[in-house]
Amino acid sequence: MARSPSLPSDSSGLLARSRDGDNAEPLTISEISQSLKRTVEDRFGYVRLRGELSGVKRAASGHMYCALKDDKAVLDGVMWRGNTGRLAFVPEDGLEVIATGKLTTYPGRSKYQIVMDSLEIAGEGALLALLEKTRARLEAEGLFARERKRRLPFLPRTIGVVTSPTGSVIRDILHRLADRFPSHVLVWPVLVQGQGAAEQVAGAIRGFSEIAPGGAIARPDVVIVARGGGSIEDLWSFNEEVVVRAIAECTISVISAVGHETDTTLADYAADQRAPTPTAAAEMAVPVRVDLDATVADFAARQRRAVHRPLELGRERLDARVRRMPKIEALLQPQAQKLDDLSERLRRGLRDRAGQGREKLAGTAARLSPRLLHQALDTRKDRLVRAKLSPELVTRPIAQGQNRLDALARLAEQLHPKKPLERGYAMVRDGDRRVVTTFEEAASKPALNLEFKDGELSVGVGDAPPPAQAKAQPKAPPPAPPKRKTRPTAPNPAQDDLFG
């Protein structure tokens, strides 16, 4: 952009001016705040955070404000009234929780925060810490990578099961396979908990993987590693590194069915498929024969559904647009939070202002007490009684004024315009009694009037006859200067002047 010729150049950098080739306009604070808000919400639309609650506060509107912290960082959090009502516990400071929600920003205070949808209590002991450490190390090696996962065969002929032969798990698996799709099952009996259980489970998985295809023993098409539910100590064998590595190195697809639905072990991460229960593992391994028949019938129905597909697509697009539309709560949440913040600031300001007013009133009341007023009055009375008046305080200003008046009188006498006449000078006037000061002006007049000390004389100029002689008029003697008054002697020269 070219610089305007009407504006002076500013080489000092005092004024902000556009430079050649610069098309970056400065943003307002609101614009950059909104841009940051959109970036954070798009990038962290769903997060789960673990931390310690701090500064939990319930606003009058029902919203909850708090902070999540660990030993190195602090993150502000807010939960709206609709979600706080569904909490199963009362949040308090020092409680370790897992918060689920999305990250956003609050432009009013230039902070980022998490808007929590749910809050759960988290208790992590030494065993869970060790489990998390092992999981992170194995994950860093790529044992849990998604690209290592293999698809399960659609209709396996032989299924290998690694579990205890005496528990109810194997009976549930066999019963479920018989109901869905009868298959050939090979059971490798192992210990599922206690000392040596991890080594036996790992050996069984490697044993199935080393069976050669087409041999005397049928090679399984899928392997199920199963165990019933229990505590984390009961399931710890399936968290051992030897078991995890055996599952990851197995050349056969592996289904992990350890514990109940809420139990999670490292074997679940390494397996190709995780089943919530052993029974569900059997359902994943084989399809349902009835379902296969239904699939064939479904293929015939797809032709009929194709006619209605445009309508379904339009409905899906409409539903998608409706889901993307912002909810009224999402639009009002920042304003509600800002209102809570301003309400809190207003209450603090009124309280502080009232306290300051009370302090000021107390200080003013102390200064206006009757005792202090009487004390000040008594002090001034004492000063008035101790004061001594002297005549000199009146006569001294009068004498000084008389001296100044005498000096002015002498100066007026010296500056009187007729005072030089006493020394032999004359005052020249024309016929109109105006004073003549130059030769040229005097030569142009037909007659002049000369005033001396003791009278006046009229004379002619050139050939003009002189006018009638005026008789000298005796002049009145000048006024005598005023007599100076003697200055009275001050009776008390040390007395201060009250007037000046």
C-alpha positions as CSV (number, residue, x, y, z in Angstrom):
1,M,0.0,0.0,0.0
2,A,1.5,3.4,-1.0
3,R,1.9,6.0,1.7
4,S,-0.5,8.9,1.4
5,P,1.4,12.1,0.2
6,S,-0.6,14.2,2.7
7,L,0.8,12.4,5.7
8,P,4.3,13.2,6.9
9,S,6.8,10.3,7.1
10,D,7.4,8.9,10.6
11,S,10.8,7.3,10.8
12,S,10.7,7.2,14.6
13,G,8.0,4.5,14.6
14,L,5.7,6.5,16.8
15,L,2.6,6.2,14.5
16,A,1.3,2.9,13.1
17,R,1.5,3.1,9.3
18,S,1.0,0.6,6.5
19,R,4.1,-0.6,4.8
20,D,4.5,-1.5,1.1
21,G,3.3,-5.0,0.5
22,D,1.9,-5.4,4.0
23,N,-1.7,-6.8,3.8
24,A,-2.0,-8.0,7.4
25,E,-4.6,-5.8,9.1
26,P,-4.4,-5.6,13.0
27,L,-7.0,-7.8,14.7
28,T,-9.1,-6.6,17.6
29,I,-8.9,-8.4,20.9
30,S,-12.4,-9.8,20.4
31,E,-11.5,-11.2,17.0
32,I,-8.3,-13.0,18.2
33,S,-10.2,-14.3,21.3
34,Q,-13.0,-15.8,19.1
35,S,-10.4,-17.4,16.8
36,L,-8.6,-19.0,19.7
37,K,-11.9,-20.2,21.1
38,R,-12.8,-21.9,17.8
39,T,-9.3,-23.5,17.4
40,V,-9.3,-24.9,20.9
41,E,-12.9,-26.3,20.7
42,D,-12.3,-27.9,17.3
43,R,-9.0,-29.5,18.4
44,F,-10.1,-30.7,21.8
45,G,-13.8,-31.4,21.3
46,Y,-13.7,-34.4,23.6
47,V,-11.2,-35.0,26.3
48,R,-10.9,-37.0,29.5
49,L,-8.7,-35.5,32.2
50,R,-7.6,-36.8,35.6
51,G,-6.7,-34.4,38.4
52,E,-7.4,-33.1,41.9
53,L,-10.3,-30.8,42.5
54,S,-9.5,-27.4,43.9
55,G,-11.5,-24.3,44.7
56,V,-14.9,-26.0,44.1
57,K,-17.7,-23.3,44.2
58,R,-21.4,-23.5,43.4
59,A,-22.8,-20.3,41.9
60,A,-26.4,-19.1,42.7
61,S,-27.4,-20.1,39.2
62,G,-26.5,-23.8,39.9
63,H,-23.3,-23.9,37.8
64,M,-20.2,-25.4,39.4
65,Y,-16.8,-23.7,39.0
66,C,-13.5,-25.5,40.1
67,A,-10.0,-26.2,39.1
68,L,-8.3,-29.5,38.1
69,K,-4.6,-29.7,39.1
70,D,-1.7,-32.0,39.4
71,D,1.8,-31.4,40.7
72,K,2.8,-29.2,37.7
73,A,-0.3,-27.5,36.2
74,V,-3.8,-26.2,36.9
75,L,-6.8,-26.1,34.6
76,D,-10.0,-24.2,35.3
77,G,-13.2,-26.2,34.9
78,V,-16.9,-25.4,34.8
79,M,-20.0,-27.7,34.9
80,W,-23.4,-26.3,34.0
81,R,-26.5,-26.8,36.1
82,G,-28.0,-29.5,34.0
83,N,-25.0,-31.8,34.5
84,T,-24.3,-31.0,38.1
85,G,-27.8,-32.4,39.0
86,R,-26.8,-35.8,37.6
87,L,-23.6,-36.2,39.7
88,A,-23.6,-39.3,41.9
89,F,-21.3,-37.6,44.6
90,V,-20.7,-34.2,46.1
91,P,-17.5,-32.7,44.6
92,E,-15.1,-31.2,47.2
93,D,-11.5,-29.9,47.3
94,G,-8.8,-32.5,47.3
95,L,-10.9,-35.3,45.6
96,E,-9.1,-37.0,42.7
97,V,-11.5,-37.3,39.7
98,I,-11.7,-38.1,36.0
99,A,-13.5,-35.3,34.1
100,T,-15.0,-35.8,30.6
101,G,-15.8,-32.8,28.4
102,K,-14.4,-30.4,25.9
103,L,-11.8,-27.6,26.2
104,T,-12.9,-24.0,25.5
105,T,-11.8,-20.5,26.3
106,Y,-13.2,-17.7,28.4
107,P,-12.3,-14.4,26.6
108,G,-13.4,-12.3,29.6
109,R,-10.3,-13.4,31.6
110,S,-8.1,-14.7,28.7
111,K,-8.1,-18.3,30.1
112,Y,-8.8,-21.7,28.7
113,Q,-11.0,-24.2,30.6
114,I,-12.8,-27.5,30.4
115,V,-16.6,-27.6,30.2
116,M,-17.3,-30.9,32.0
117,D,-20.1,-33.2,31.0
118,S,-19.4,-35.9,33.6
119,L,-17.3,-36.3,36.7
120,E,-16.1,-39.6,38.1
121,I,-14.1,-40.5,41.2
122,A,-10.7,-42.0,40.4
123,G,-8.6,-44.0,42.9
124,E,-5.2,-45.1,41.6
125,G,-3.0,-47.3,43.8
126,A,0.5,-48.7,43.3
127,L,-0.8,-51.6,41.3
128,L,-2.7,-49.4,38.8
129,A,0.4,-47.2,38.5
130,L,2.5,-50.2,37.6
131,L,-0.1,-51.3,35.1
132,E,-0.2,-47.9,33.5
133,K,3.6,-47.8,33.3
134,T,3.7,-51.3,31.6
135,R,1.0,-50.3,29.2
136,A,2.8,-47.1,28.2
137,R,6.0,-49.0,27.6
138,L,4.4,-51.7,25.5
139,E,2.4,-49.2,23.6
140,A,5.5,-47.3,22.8
141,E,6.9,-50.5,21.2
142,G,3.9,-50.7,18.9
143,L,2.3,-53.9,20.4
144,F,-1.1,-52.2,20.6
145,A,-1.0,-50.5,17.2
146,R,-4.2,-50.6,15.2
147,E,-2.3,-51.7,12.0
148,R,-1.3,-54.9,13.8
149,K,-4.9,-56.0,14.3
150,R,-6.1,-58.8,12.0
151,R,-9.7,-59.4,11.0
152,L,-11.4,-62.5,12.4
153,P,-12.3,-65.2,10.0
154,F,-16.0,-65.2,9.0
155,L,-16.7,-68.9,9.5
156,P,-13.8,-70.7,11.3
157,R,-13.7,-74.5,11.1
158,T,-11.6,-75.0,14.3
159,I,-11.6,-72.7,17.4
160,G,-8.8,-72.9,20.0
161,V,-9.7,-71.9,23.6
162,V,-7.1,-71.1,26.2
163,T,-8.8,-71.3,29.7
164,S,-9.3,-73.4,32.8
165,P,-10.9,-76.7,32.0
166,T,-12.8,-76.8,35.3
167,G,-14.5,-73.4,35.3
168,S,-17.8,-72.3,34.0
169,V,-16.1,-70.3,31.2
170,I,-15.5,-73.2,28.9
171,R,-19.1,-74.5,29.4
172,D,-20.5,-71.1,28.5
173,I,-18.3,-70.9,25.4
174,L,-19.2,-74.5,24.2
175,H,-22.9,-73.9,24.9
176,R,-22.9,-70.6,23.0
177,L,-21.1,-72.1,20.0
178,A,-23.6,-75.0,19.8
179,D,-26.5,-72.5,19.8
180,R,-25.1,-70.3,17.1
181,F,-23.0,-72.4,14.8
182,P,-21.6,-75.8,15.9
183,S,-17.8,-75.9,15.4
184,H,-14.7,-78.0,16.2
185,V,-13.2,-76.8,19.5
186,L,-9.7,-77.4,20.8
187,V,-9.2,-76.6,24.6
188,W,-5.7,-76.0,26.0
189,P,-6.1,-76.2,29.8
190,V,-4.1,-73.6,31.8
191,L,-4.1,-71.9,35.1
192,V,-5.9,-68.5,34.9
193,Q,-4.5,-67.0,38.2
194,G,-1.8,-67.5,40.7
195,Q,1.8,-68.4,40.4
196,G,2.8,-69.7,36.9
197,A,-0.5,-68.8,35.3
198,A,1.0,-66.2,33.0
199,E,3.7,-68.6,31.7
200,Q,1.1,-71.3,31.0
201,V,-1.2,-68.9,29.1
202,A,1.7,-67.6,27.1
203,G,2.8,-71.2,26.3
204,A,-0.7,-72.2,25.2
205,I,-1.0,-69.3,22.8
206,R,2.4,-70.1,21.3
207,G,1.5,-73.7,21.1
208,F,-1.6,-73.0,19.0
209,S,0.5,-70.7,16.8
210,E,3.1,-73.4,16.1
211,I,0.6,-76.1,15.0
212,A,1.3,-76.8,11.3
213,P,-1.6,-76.6,8.9
214,G,-2.7,-80.0,7.5
215,G,-1.2,-81.9,10.4
216,A,-2.7,-84.6,12.7
217,I,-4.1,-81.9,14.9
218,A,-6.2,-79.3,13.1
219,R,-4.8,-75.8,13.2
220,P,-7.3,-73.3,14.8
221,D,-8.6,-70.5,12.7
222,V,-9.1,-68.3,15.8
223,V,-7.9,-68.5,19.4
224,I,-10.0,-67.4,22.4
225,V,-8.2,-66.4,25.6
226,A,-10.9,-66.5,28.3
227,R,-11.3,-66.1,32.0
228,G,-14.1,-65.2,34.3
229,G,-14.5,-62.0,36.3
230,G,-12.5,-61.0,39.4
231,S,-10.5,-58.3,41.0
232,I,-7.5,-56.7,39.5
233,E,-5.3,-59.0,41.5
234,D,-7.2,-62.0,40.1
235,L,-6.8,-60.8,36.5
236,W,-3.1,-59.8,36.9
237,S,-1.8,-62.8,35.0
238,F,-3.2,-61.3,31.8
239,N,-1.4,-58.1,32.5
240,E,2.0,-59.8,32.5
241,E,4.4,-58.8,29.7
242,V,4.9,-62.5,28.7
243,V,1.2,-62.9,27.9
244,V,1.0,-59.7,26.0
245,R,4.0,-60.5,23.8
246,A,2.7,-64.0,23.1
247,I,-0.7,-62.6,21.9
248,A,1.1,-59.9,19.8
249,E,3.4,-62.6,18.2
250,C,0.6,-65.1,17.5
251,T,0.1,-65.9,13.8
252,I,-3.6,-66.7,14.5
253,S,-6.3,-64.2,15.2
254,V,-6.9,-63.8,18.9
255,I,-10.0,-62.8,20.8
256,S,-9.4,-61.7,24.4
257,A,-12.3,-62.4,26.8
258,V,-10.9,-61.8,30.2
259,G,-13.2,-60.8,33.0
260,H,-16.5,-59.0,32.8
261,E,-17.5,-56.1,30.6
262,T,-15.9,-53.5,32.9
263,D,-12.6,-55.3,33.3
264,T,-9.8,-54.3,31.1
265,T,-6.3,-56.0,30.9
266,L,-3.3,-55.5,28.7
267,A,-4.2,-58.7,26.9
268,D,-7.3,-56.8,25.6
269,Y,-5.0,-54.2,24.0
270,A,-2.8,-56.7,22.3
271,A,-5.6,-59.0,21.0
272,D,-7.1,-58.6,17.6
273,Q,-10.5,-58.3,19.1
274,R,-11.7,-57.7,22.7
275,A,-14.9,-59.4,24.0
276,P,-16.6,-58.1,27.1
277,T,-17.4,-61.6,28.4
278,P,-16.4,-65.2,27.4
279,T,-19.9,-65.8,26.0
280,A,-19.5,-62.7,23.8
281,A,-16.2,-64.1,22.5
282,A,-18.0,-67.2,21.3
283,E,-20.6,-64.9,19.6
284,M,-17.8,-63.0,17.9
285,A,-16.1,-66.2,16.7
286,V,-18.9,-67.7,14.7
287,P,-22.0,-66.2,13.0
288,V,-25.5,-67.2,13.7
289,R,-27.0,-69.6,11.2
290,V,-30.3,-67.8,11.3
291,D,-28.5,-64.6,10.7
292,L,-26.9,-66.1,7.5
293,D,-30.4,-66.9,6.2
294,A,-31.5,-63.4,7.1
295,T,-28.5,-62.0,5.3
296,V,-29.5,-63.8,2.1
297,A,-33.0,-62.4,2.5
298,D,-31.6,-59.0,3.2
299,F,-29.8,-59.0,-0.2
300,A,-33.1,-59.4,-1.9
301,A,-34.6,-56.5,0.2
302,R,-31.7,-54.2,-0.8
303,Q,-33.2,-53.8,-4.2
304,R,-36.4,-52.6,-2.7
305,R,-34.7,-50.3,-0.3
306,A,-32.7,-48.7,-3.2
307,V,-35.9,-47.1,-4.4
308,H,-36.3,-45.3,-1.0
309,R,-32.6,-44.5,-0.7
310,P,-32.8,-40.8,-1.9
311,L,-35.5,-40.1,0.7
312,E,-33.3,-41.7,3.4
313,L,-30.3,-39.7,2.3
314,G,-32.3,-36.5,2.5
315,R,-33.5,-37.4,6.0
316,E,-29.9,-38.2,7.0
317,R,-28.6,-34.9,5.7
318,L,-31.4,-33.0,7.5
319,D,-30.6,-34.8,10.7
320,A,-26.9,-34.1,10.3
321,R,-27.6,-30.4,9.8
322,V,-29.9,-30.4,12.9
323,R,-27.2,-32.0,15.0
324,R,-24.6,-29.4,13.8
325,M,-26.9,-26.5,14.7
326,P,-25.8,-24.9,18.0
327,K,-28.0,-25.5,21.0
328,I,-29.5,-22.5,22.9
329,E,-27.6,-23.6,26.0
330,A,-24.2,-23.5,24.2
331,L,-25.0,-20.0,23.0
332,L,-26.0,-18.7,26.5
333,Q,-23.3,-20.6,28.5
334,P,-20.5,-18.0,28.0
335,Q,-22.9,-15.2,28.8
336,A,-24.2,-17.0,31.9
337,Q,-20.6,-17.6,33.1
338,K,-19.8,-13.9,32.5
339,L,-22.9,-12.9,34.5
340,D,-21.8,-15.1,37.4
341,D,-18.4,-13.5,37.2
342,L,-19.7,-9.9,37.2
343,S,-22.2,-10.7,40.0
344,E,-19.4,-11.9,42.2
345,R,-17.3,-8.9,41.4
346,L,-20.2,-6.6,42.2
347,R,-20.8,-8.2,45.6
348,R,-17.1,-7.9,46.4
349,G,-17.0,-4.2,45.2
350,L,-20.1,-3.2,47.3
351,R,-18.6,-4.9,50.3
352,D,-15.2,-3.2,49.9
353,R,-16.9,0.2,49.3
354,A,-19.0,-0.1,52.4
355,G,-15.9,-1.0,54.5
356,Q,-14.1,2.0,53.2
357,G,-17.0,4.3,54.0
358,R,-17.2,3.0,57.5
359,E,-13.5,3.6,58.0
360,K,-13.7,7.1,56.6
361,L,-16.8,7.9,58.7
362,A,-15.0,6.6,61.8
363,G,-12.0,8.8,61.1
364,T,-14.1,11.9,60.5
365,A,-16.2,11.3,63.6
366,A,-13.0,11.1,65.7
367,R,-11.9,14.5,64.4
368,L,-15.3,16.1,65.2
369,S,-15.5,15.0,68.8
370,P,-16.6,17.8,71.3
371,R,-13.5,17.2,73.3
372,L,-11.1,18.2,70.4
373,L,-13.3,21.3,69.6
374,H,-13.2,22.5,73.2
375,Q,-9.5,21.9,73.4
376,A,-8.9,24.0,70.2
377,L,-11.1,26.8,71.5
378,D,-9.2,26.9,74.8
379,T,-5.9,27.1,73.0
380,R,-7.0,30.1,70.9
381,K,-8.3,31.8,74.0
382,D,-5.0,31.5,75.7
383,R,-3.2,32.9,72.7
384,L,-5.6,35.9,72.7
385,V,-5.0,36.6,76.4
386,R,-1.2,36.4,76.0
387,A,-1.2,38.9,73.1
388,K,-0.1,42.6,74.1
389,L,-1.3,45.6,72.0
390,S,1.1,48.6,71.5
391,P,0.4,52.1,70.1
392,E,3.3,51.6,67.7
393,L,1.3,49.1,65.9
394,V,-1.0,52.0,64.8
395,T,1.5,54.9,64.5
396,R,4.1,53.0,62.6
397,P,2.0,52.5,59.5
398,I,0.8,56.1,59.7
399,A,4.4,57.4,59.8
400,Q,5.4,55.3,56.9
401,G,2.5,56.6,54.8
402,Q,3.4,60.2,55.7
403,N,7.0,59.6,54.5
404,R,5.7,58.2,51.2
405,L,3.3,61.2,50.8
406,D,6.2,63.8,51.4
407,A,8.3,62.1,48.8
408,L,5.6,62.3,46.2
409,A,5.0,66.0,47.0
410,R,8.7,66.8,46.4
411,L,8.6,64.9,43.2
412,A,5.5,66.8,42.0
413,E,7.2,70.1,42.8
414,Q,10.2,69.3,40.7
415,L,8.1,68.1,37.8
416,H,5.8,71.2,37.7
417,P,5.8,72.6,34.1
418,K,6.5,76.3,35.3
419,K,9.3,75.4,37.6
420,P,12.0,76.1,34.9
421,L,10.6,79.7,34.5
422,E,12.3,80.6,37.8
423,R,15.6,79.8,36.3
424,G,15.3,82.2,33.3
425,Y,13.4,80.1,30.8
426,A,10.2,81.3,29.0
427,M,7.2,79.4,27.7
428,V,6.2,80.2,24.1
429,R,2.5,80.0,23.1
430,D,0.6,81.0,20.0
431,G,-2.6,83.0,19.8
432,D,-4.7,80.0,20.8
433,R,-2.6,79.5,23.9
434,R,-1.0,76.3,22.5
435,V,2.6,75.7,23.4
436,V,5.1,76.1,20.6
437,T,8.2,73.9,20.7
438,T,10.0,74.3,17.3
439,F,11.5,77.2,15.3
440,E,9.5,76.3,12.1
441,E,6.2,76.3,14.0
442,A,7.1,79.7,15.7
443,A,8.0,81.3,12.3
444,S,4.7,80.3,10.9
445,K,2.7,82.1,13.6
446,P,1.9,85.9,13.2
447,A,2.3,86.5,16.9
448,L,3.6,84.7,19.9
449,N,3.0,85.0,23.6
450,L,6.0,84.6,25.9
451,E,5.4,83.7,29.5
452,F,8.1,84.6,32.1
453,K,8.5,84.0,35.8
454,D,6.6,87.2,36.7
455,G,4.4,87.9,33.7
456,E,3.6,87.5,29.9
457,L,4.7,89.4,26.8
458,S,3.2,89.4,23.3
459,V,5.6,89.7,20.3
460,G,5.2,89.8,16.5
461,V,7.0,87.5,14.1
462,G,8.7,89.1,11.0
463,D,6.9,92.3,9.8
464,A,3.7,91.7,11.8
465,P,3.1,94.4,14.4
466,P,3.2,93.1,17.9
467,P,-0.1,92.9,19.7
468,A,-0.9,95.0,22.6
469,Q,1.4,94.5,25.4
470,A,-0.1,92.5,28.2
471,K,0.5,93.7,31.6
472,A,2.7,91.4,33.7
473,Q,0.6,89.6,36.2
474,P,2.3,88.6,39.4
475,K,2.3,85.0,39.9
476,A,1.1,83.4,43.0
477,P,3.9,81.8,45.0
478,P,4.1,78.0,44.6
479,P,2.4,76.1,47.4
480,A,4.7,75.3,50.3
481,P,5.5,71.7,50.7
482,P,3.7,69.9,53.4
483,K,5.5,69.7,56.7
484,R,6.8,66.4,57.7
485,K,5.4,65.1,60.8
486,T,7.9,63.8,63.3
487,R,7.8,60.1,63.9
488,P,6.8,59.2,67.4
489,T,9.2,57.1,69.3
490,A,8.0,53.6,69.5
491,P,7.4,52.6,73.1
492,N,8.1,48.9,72.4
493,P,10.4,48.5,69.3
494,A,10.3,44.7,69.7
495,Q,6.5,44.6,69.1
496,D,5.4,43.0,65.8
497,D,3.4,45.0,63.3
498,L,-0.1,43.7,63.0
499,F,-0.7,45.4,59.6
500,G,2.3,44.4,57.8
